[in-house]
């Protein structure tokens, strides 16, 4: 039986406010936790941040204090949910260990969405950025092994490969080329709309995490690496955020945000292996259904629109979003598209660009004219190879791109020259 969150017996907003004791979640055990439990926690932390940030922006652009009060009521509980989820991370998990889970989420969430989304433009956007997050996992894993002696493969449960993707030095693009065409809610299927909202929030969470911890990292190599990759995540947020439908009103967008939260909590509850955390997802699902139904009433009150107007093809959930291993899919995308960059709203092979292209101009400018000594993502690999003779990897088969198979030298030209 399909789920429609508008028809659920939901928890009301005022019934859901929690005490300080309830916000203090017991953290997971980092030695025994399932890797996808960690990624679900990161995903929902980011989803709650996006909900809060959206409601703050809405409130700052709203002329009705009555409506702003309604935003404040819902936002307060969303804040409490975020704090509860954030507290699940244990104190003994260091920044880099957490980062490996962030990048595993980026890889496997992006792949899971790309495999099922119907819109070809959205799928292409997912495949394009997938290779970059995949490469970030490799860079951070080398730093983790170098500085802490921790095997990244154990953190990802050997369910996600750790090997080079599109080299990070090749990912730095002129800002205007990170803007895509937006979808249209009146014609896009529901999963496509969910995909755009889910991936934008997830990448935004990663961007926020990196940009806020870069200056807190205890080594110079780590500070520089987080700073560089945080800039790529900013590009990804621009990239994915530009896919969001710009024709929706603030209230229609709020309704879609709440629906997305309902869908994700429901999906998490369907797939969670930790029974304690599964109960949390189920609890928050019913609370989000309450938020959704409340916002539906506000849409009717302030704009005279029923919730069905925002969901012209029905509001029953699509299949749950499953986080799992996507090794074969990632290898296929890597094999076929590693040489690509973005050009305006589309994509092109780097070899097709002329020597005066703005991609090459900007890439040379930020990368010191290709001097890999000034590019943190490649310094990390160079230093690891210098000490150990070859880079750190976890591969189930050799890298599908011949130029990326040499473990004694980091490629700084692929996808760039």
C-alpha positions as CSV (number, residue, x, y, z in Angstrom):
1,X,0.0,0.0,0.0
2,X,1.4,3.4,-1.1
3,X,2.0,6.1,1.5
4,X,0.5,9.6,1.2
5,X,1.8,11.8,4.0
6,X,-1.1,14.2,3.7
7,X,-3.4,11.4,4.9
8,X,-1.3,10.2,7.8
9,X,-2.5,10.5,11.4
10,X,0.3,12.9,12.3
11,X,1.8,14.5,15.4
12,X,0.8,18.1,15.9
13,X,3.4,20.8,16.2
14,X,2.8,21.7,19.8
15,X,2.8,18.1,20.9
16,X,6.3,17.5,19.4
17,X,8.4,20.1,21.2
18,X,11.1,18.3,23.2
19,X,13.0,18.9,26.5
20,X,16.7,19.3,26.7
21,X,17.0,15.7,27.9
22,X,15.2,14.5,24.8
23,X,17.6,16.4,22.5
24,X,20.6,14.7,24.0
25,X,20.7,11.6,21.8
26,X,23.0,8.7,22.7
27,X,25.7,8.6,20.0
28,X,26.3,5.6,17.9
29,X,29.4,3.3,18.4
30,X,31.7,4.2,15.6
31,X,33.3,0.8,15.8
32,X,30.2,-1.2,15.1
33,X,27.8,1.3,13.3
34,X,26.6,0.4,9.8
35,X,28.2,2.8,7.3
36,X,24.9,3.7,5.8
37,X,23.4,4.5,9.2
38,X,26.1,7.2,9.4
39,X,25.2,8.4,6.0
40,X,21.5,8.6,6.8
41,X,22.3,10.6,9.9
42,X,24.3,13.1,7.7
43,X,21.6,13.2,5.1
44,X,18.9,14.0,7.6
45,X,21.1,16.5,9.5
46,X,21.5,18.3,6.1
47,X,17.8,18.0,5.3
48,X,16.9,19.7,8.6
49,X,19.4,22.5,8.0
50,X,18.0,23.2,4.6
51,X,14.5,23.3,6.1
52,X,15.6,25.8,8.8
53,X,17.6,27.9,6.3
54,X,14.7,28.0,3.9
55,X,12.2,29.1,6.6
56,X,14.5,31.9,7.8
57,X,14.8,33.2,4.2
58,X,11.0,32.9,3.7
59,X,10.5,34.9,7.0
60,X,12.8,37.6,5.9
61,X,10.9,38.0,2.6
62,X,7.4,37.8,4.1
63,X,5.2,40.8,4.9
64,X,2.7,38.9,7.1
65,X,3.6,38.6,10.8
66,X,0.9,36.0,11.3
67,X,2.6,33.8,8.6
68,X,6.0,34.6,10.1
69,X,4.8,33.3,13.4
70,X,3.7,30.1,11.7
71,X,7.2,29.7,10.2
72,X,8.7,30.3,13.7
73,X,6.5,27.5,15.2
74,X,7.5,24.9,12.7
75,X,11.1,26.1,12.5
76,X,11.6,25.7,16.2
77,X,10.8,22.0,16.1
78,X,12.9,21.5,12.9
79,X,15.8,23.0,14.9
80,X,15.2,20.5,17.7
81,X,15.1,17.6,15.2
82,X,18.4,18.8,13.8
83,X,20.0,19.0,17.2
84,X,18.8,15.5,18.1
85,X,20.2,14.1,14.9
86,X,23.5,15.9,15.2
87,X,24.0,14.5,18.7
88,X,24.2,11.0,17.3
89,X,27.8,11.6,16.2
90,X,30.2,10.3,18.9
91,X,32.9,12.5,20.4
92,X,35.6,10.0,19.5
93,X,35.0,10.3,15.8
94,X,37.5,12.7,14.4
95,X,36.9,15.3,11.6
96,X,38.3,13.1,8.8
97,X,36.5,10.0,9.9
98,X,33.2,12.0,9.7
99,X,34.3,13.4,6.4
100,X,34.7,9.9,4.9
101,X,31.1,9.3,5.7
102,X,30.1,12.7,4.1
103,X,31.8,11.6,0.9
104,X,30.4,8.1,1.0
105,X,27.0,9.7,1.3
106,X,27.8,12.0,-1.6
107,X,28.8,9.2,-3.9
108,X,26.1,6.6,-3.1
109,X,23.3,9.1,-2.7
110,X,24.1,10.7,-6.0
111,X,24.4,7.3,-7.7
112,X,21.1,6.0,-6.2
113,X,19.3,9.1,-7.4
114,X,20.9,9.1,-10.9
115,X,20.0,5.4,-11.4
116,X,16.3,6.1,-11.0
117,X,15.6,9.7,-12.0
118,X,13.8,10.1,-15.3
119,X,14.7,13.6,-16.3
120,X,17.8,13.3,-18.5
121,X,19.1,16.8,-17.6
122,X,18.9,16.0,-13.9
123,X,20.5,12.6,-14.4
124,X,23.4,14.3,-16.3
125,X,23.9,16.8,-13.5
126,X,24.1,14.0,-11.0
127,X,26.5,11.9,-13.0
128,X,28.7,15.0,-13.6
129,X,29.2,15.9,-10.0
130,X,29.3,12.2,-8.9
131,X,32.9,11.8,-10.2
132,X,34.0,14.8,-8.2
133,X,32.7,13.7,-4.9
134,X,34.1,10.3,-5.7
135,X,37.6,11.9,-6.1
136,X,37.2,13.8,-2.9
137,X,36.7,10.5,-1.0
138,X,40.0,9.4,-2.4
139,X,41.9,12.6,-1.4
140,X,40.5,12.6,2.2
141,X,41.2,8.9,2.6
142,X,44.8,9.4,1.8
143,X,45.1,12.2,4.3
144,X,43.3,10.0,6.9
145,X,45.8,7.2,6.4
146,X,48.7,9.6,6.4
147,X,47.8,11.4,9.6
148,X,45.9,8.8,11.6
149,X,46.8,5.4,10.1
150,X,43.1,4.7,9.7
151,X,42.0,2.6,6.7
152,X,39.1,4.4,5.0
153,X,37.9,1.2,3.5
154,X,36.9,0.0,6.9
155,X,34.8,3.2,7.4
156,X,32.9,2.7,4.2
157,X,32.5,-1.0,4.9
158,X,34.3,-1.8,1.6
159,X,31.0,-0.9,-0.1
160,X,32.3,2.2,-1.9
161,X,35.6,2.2,-3.9
162,X,38.4,4.6,-2.9
163,X,40.2,5.5,-6.1
164,X,40.7,8.6,-8.2
165,X,37.8,10.2,-10.0
166,X,37.9,13.4,-12.0
167,X,41.0,15.0,-10.5
168,X,40.2,17.8,-8.1
169,X,42.5,20.2,-9.9
170,X,40.2,19.7,-13.0
171,X,37.0,20.5,-11.1
172,X,37.7,24.3,-10.6
173,X,35.4,25.9,-13.2
174,X,34.4,29.5,-14.1
175,X,31.4,30.3,-11.9
176,X,29.0,31.0,-14.7
177,X,29.4,27.5,-16.0
178,X,27.8,25.9,-12.8
179,X,24.3,27.1,-13.6
180,X,21.9,24.6,-15.1
181,X,18.2,24.8,-16.3
182,X,15.5,24.5,-13.7
183,X,12.9,21.9,-13.7
184,X,9.1,22.6,-14.0
185,X,7.0,21.2,-11.2
186,X,3.9,21.1,-13.5
187,X,5.5,18.6,-15.8
188,X,8.3,16.9,-13.8
189,X,7.5,13.6,-12.1
190,X,7.5,13.5,-8.3
191,X,10.8,11.6,-8.0
192,X,12.6,14.1,-10.2
193,X,11.3,17.0,-7.9
194,X,12.4,15.1,-4.8
195,X,15.8,14.3,-6.4
196,X,16.5,18.0,-7.0
197,X,15.6,18.9,-3.4
198,X,17.4,16.0,-1.8
199,X,20.7,16.4,-3.5
200,X,20.7,20.2,-3.1
201,X,20.3,19.9,0.7
202,X,22.9,17.1,0.9
203,X,25.5,19.0,-1.0
204,X,24.8,22.2,1.0
205,X,25.4,20.3,4.2
206,X,28.7,19.1,2.9
207,X,29.7,22.6,1.8
208,X,28.7,24.0,5.2
209,X,30.6,21.3,7.1
210,X,33.9,21.8,5.2
211,X,33.7,25.6,5.1
212,X,33.2,25.8,8.9
213,X,35.8,23.3,10.0
214,X,38.6,24.2,7.5
215,X,40.1,26.7,9.9
216,X,39.7,24.3,12.9
217,X,41.7,21.5,11.4
218,X,45.0,20.9,13.3
219,X,47.4,20.5,10.3
220,X,48.2,22.8,7.4
221,X,47.6,20.0,4.8
222,X,44.1,19.4,6.2
223,X,43.2,23.1,6.4
224,X,44.2,23.6,2.8
225,X,42.4,20.5,1.6
226,X,39.2,21.4,3.3
227,X,39.4,24.9,1.9
228,X,39.9,23.7,-1.6
229,X,37.2,21.0,-1.6
230,X,34.7,23.4,0.2
231,X,35.0,25.5,-2.9
232,X,34.0,22.6,-5.1
233,X,31.1,21.9,-2.9
234,X,30.0,25.5,-3.3
235,X,30.1,24.8,-7.1
236,X,28.0,21.7,-6.5
237,X,25.4,23.7,-4.5
238,X,25.2,26.2,-7.3
239,X,25.0,23.4,-9.8
240,X,22.2,21.5,-8.1
241,X,20.4,24.5,-6.6
242,X,19.9,25.9,-10.1
243,X,17.8,22.9,-11.0
244,X,15.1,23.8,-8.4
245,X,11.9,25.1,-9.9
246,X,11.9,28.9,-9.7
247,X,8.2,29.3,-10.6
248,X,6.9,28.2,-7.2
249,X,5.6,30.6,-4.6
250,X,7.3,30.7,-1.1
251,X,4.4,28.7,0.3
252,X,4.4,26.2,-2.5
253,X,8.2,25.7,-1.9
254,X,7.6,25.3,1.8
255,X,5.1,22.6,1.2
256,X,7.6,20.8,-1.1
257,X,10.3,21.1,1.6
258,X,8.0,19.5,4.1
259,X,7.0,16.7,1.7
260,X,10.7,16.0,1.0
261,X,11.4,15.7,4.7
262,X,8.5,13.3,5.0
263,X,9.8,11.2,2.1
264,X,13.3,11.0,3.5
265,X,12.3,10.1,7.0
266,X,10.0,7.4,5.7
267,X,12.8,6.1,3.4
268,X,15.2,6.1,6.3
269,X,12.8,4.1,8.5
270,X,12.3,1.5,5.7
271,X,16.0,0.8,5.5
272,X,17.5,1.5,8.9
273,X,19.3,-1.5,10.5
274,X,19.7,0.2,13.9
275,X,16.4,-0.3,15.8
276,X,17.0,2.6,18.1
277,X,17.7,5.0,15.3
278,X,14.9,3.6,13.2
279,X,12.4,4.6,16.0
280,X,13.8,8.1,15.7
281,X,13.1,8.2,12.0
282,X,9.6,6.9,12.5
283,X,8.9,9.5,15.2
284,X,10.2,12.4,13.0
285,X,8.3,11.1,10.0
286,X,5.0,11.5,11.8
287,X,6.1,15.0,13.1
288,X,6.9,16.0,9.5
289,X,3.6,14.8,8.3
290,X,2.1,17.2,10.9
291,X,4.2,20.0,9.5
292,X,3.2,19.1,6.0
293,X,-0.5,19.1,6.8
294,X,-0.2,22.4,8.7
295,X,1.5,24.0,5.7
296,X,-1.1,22.7,3.4
297,X,-3.7,24.6,5.5
298,X,-1.6,27.7,5.2
299,X,-1.4,27.4,1.5
300,X,-5.1,27.2,1.3
301,X,-5.6,30.1,3.7
302,X,-3.1,32.6,2.1
303,X,-3.1,31.6,-1.5
304,X,-6.4,29.8,-1.9
305,X,-4.7,26.7,-3.3
306,X,-5.3,23.1,-2.2
307,X,-2.2,21.0,-1.6
308,X,-3.2,19.0,-4.7
309,X,-2.3,21.9,-6.9
310,X,1.3,21.4,-5.9
311,X,1.1,17.7,-6.6
312,X,-0.8,17.5,-9.9
313,X,0.2,13.8,-10.4
314,X,-0.6,12.6,-6.9
315,X,1.3,12.7,-3.6
316,X,1.9,9.0,-2.9
317,X,5.5,8.3,-2.2
318,X,7.7,6.8,-4.9
319,X,9.8,3.8,-3.9
320,X,12.0,4.5,-0.8
321,X,15.4,6.0,-1.4
322,X,17.9,3.2,-0.7
323,X,21.5,4.0,0.3
324,X,23.8,1.1,-0.7
325,X,26.8,0.1,-2.8
326,X,27.0,1.5,-6.3
327,X,30.5,0.4,-7.4
328,X,29.5,-0.8,-10.9
329,X,27.5,2.3,-11.7
330,X,30.3,4.7,-10.5
331,X,32.8,2.8,-12.6
332,X,30.7,3.1,-15.7
333,X,30.2,6.9,-15.2
334,X,33.9,7.3,-14.6
335,X,34.9,5.4,-17.7
336,X,32.6,7.4,-19.9
337,X,32.6,11.0,-18.7
338,X,35.8,11.7,-16.8
339,X,37.0,14.1,-19.5
340,X,34.0,16.3,-19.3
341,X,33.6,19.8,-17.9
342,X,30.5,22.1,-17.9
343,X,29.9,24.8,-20.5
344,X,27.0,27.2,-19.8
345,X,23.9,24.9,-19.1
346,X,25.6,21.9,-20.8
347,X,28.7,19.9,-20.8
348,X,31.6,19.3,-23.2
349,X,34.8,17.3,-23.5
350,X,37.8,19.4,-22.3
351,X,39.7,18.5,-25.5
352,X,37.0,20.4,-27.5
353,X,37.8,23.7,-25.7
354,X,40.1,26.2,-27.3
355,X,43.2,27.4,-25.5
356,X,41.5,30.7,-24.6
357,X,38.4,29.2,-23.0
358,X,37.2,30.7,-19.8
359,X,37.4,27.2,-18.2
360,X,41.2,27.1,-18.9
361,X,41.7,30.7,-17.9
362,X,39.9,30.3,-14.5
363,X,41.4,26.9,-13.8
364,X,44.9,28.2,-14.4
365,X,44.3,31.3,-12.3
366,X,43.1,29.4,-9.2
367,X,45.6,26.6,-9.7
368,X,48.7,28.8,-10.1
369,X,49.0,28.0,-13.8
370,X,48.8,24.3,-13.1
371,X,51.6,24.2,-10.5
372,X,50.5,21.1,-8.5
373,X,52.6,22.3,-5.5
374,X,50.0,25.0,-4.8
375,X,47.0,22.7,-5.1
376,X,46.2,21.0,-1.7
377,X,44.3,18.0,-3.2
378,X,47.3,17.0,-5.1
379,X,49.9,17.8,-2.4
380,X,48.1,15.3,-0.2
381,X,48.6,12.5,-2.7
382,X,52.2,13.6,-3.6
383,X,53.2,13.6,0.0
384,X,51.6,10.2,0.6
385,X,53.3,8.7,-2.4
386,X,56.7,10.2,-1.4
387,X,56.5,8.4,2.0
388,X,54.9,5.1,1.0
389,X,55.9,4.6,-2.6
390,X,52.3,4.6,-3.9
391,X,48.9,6.1,-3.0
392,X,46.3,4.7,-0.7
393,X,43.3,3.0,-2.5
394,X,40.6,0.5,-2.1
395,X,39.5,-1.0,-5.4
396,X,37.5,-4.1,-6.2
397,X,39.0,-4.0,-9.8
398,X,41.5,-1.7,-11.5
399,X,40.4,1.9,-12.1
400,X,38.4,2.0,-15.4
401,X,40.4,5.0,-16.7
402,X,43.9,4.0,-17.9
403,X,45.3,7.4,-17.0
404,X,44.3,6.9,-13.4
405,X,45.9,3.5,-12.8
406,X,49.5,4.6,-12.0
407,X,49.7,4.5,-8.2
408,X,53.1,6.2,-8.1
409,X,52.0,9.5,-9.7
410,X,49.0,11.7,-9.3
411,X,47.4,12.7,-12.6
412,X,47.0,16.5,-12.8
413,X,46.1,16.8,-16.5
414,X,43.1,14.5,-17.0
415,X,39.9,16.5,-17.5
416,X,41.9,19.7,-17.5
417,X,44.4,19.8,-20.4
